[in-house]
Amino acid sequence: DYRCQNYLELDLDGAFDVAVIEGAVTTEESEGLVRTLRERAGVLIAIGACACTGGVFQDCYNVVGGVDHVIPVDVYVPGCAAKPEAIIDGVVLALEVVKGKLGLRDMPQTTIFE
């Protein structure tokens, strides 16, 4: 996908606290995704069935599955489509994980919202 390739090749300045992934990860995207997010992301949120497990595309030849096949995920928000309330809860939990990584709180466990 042209849009995703351009995103992964962006020269981002510095790190970011929270990254959100939506959609299945293809083999072509996986290398750039790992390189970009491992270097810069503090917390990774996988939103939607495709990002969590590969969804309906998990058996396609060019899909590696969910994001967790490529890089560790901190918060999963499943659903096709994910409910807005679940997305908000996922972002709130991700902020708690950021606080835990900064040493401001105890680390919460990775939670799957339904």
N, C-alpha and C positions, 0 to 999 in steps of 0.2 A: 504494500500500500504506500503510495507516494507520500501521503500526508505523514504517516508514521515514520518513514525513513527520514524525512526532513526534521521531524521532532527529535529523533535520536541523534542527529548530527549537529544539533544546535550547540553553540559554545556558551554554556551557562556559566555565569559568574558566581562562584562560591557554592556553598551547600544550601540545601533547603530542608526544612524540618519534616514536612509531610509530603509524600508523593501518592497520587491516586492513579490506579490502573483500572481501566475498564476495557473489557474485550479479551478475546483469546490471544495468546502469544504465538506468533509464527516462528519457524526456525530462522528466517531471515532477520527478524527483529530481536531474537533472543540475545545474540552477542552484544549488540549495541545497548540493549536494555540493561544487561548485567553490568557492563562497563560504566554506563551513565549512573545508574542507581546505586551501585555499590560504592562509588566514589563520593556521591553527593547526598543521597537520601538518608534522613534520620529514621523515619517511620514510613512503612509502605502499607497502603490500604488497597485491598482487592475488592472492587465493587461489581456485583453482578455474577451470574452463574458462569459466564464465559471467562471472566478473570479468575474466579475461584477454582473451576474445574476444567475449563475448556468448553463447557456447555454443549450445545448441539454440534459444535465443530471439533470436539475432542477426537473423533476418529478420522479426521481429514489428514492427508499425508503431510501437509505443511504446518500443522499445528502441534506444538509440543505439549499442550494441555494448559493447565492453570499456571498462573504466574509463579506459584510456589515450586514448580519444576525447574525454574530458572534462578530465582532469588528468594530468600526467606521473606515471608509476609508476616506483618505484625497484626493486622486486623482484617478479618474476612466479613464482607457484607453480601450474603448470597441473595439470589432472587432474579427473576427474569420477568419483568424488570424489578430492580431493587426498590423497595418502598422508600419514600422520602424520609420517613421517620427512622428507618433503619440506617440510612446514610448519615443522618444527623447523629445518631447514637454512635456510629462507627467513627465519625470525626471526633466526637467528644472523647471516645476511648483512645483514639490515636494521640490526642493532646495529652492524655494521662500517661501514655507510653513515653512521649517526649519528655514530660516532667520527670518520669522515672529514670530515663537515660541521662538526664541532667543532674540526677541525684536529689531532686526536690521532693520525691515521693517514692513509695514502694512500687515496683513494677507490677501492673495488672497482668493477668493471664490473657493470652490471645483469646478473643471471644468471637463466636459466630452468632450473629443476630438472625432471627427468623421473623 
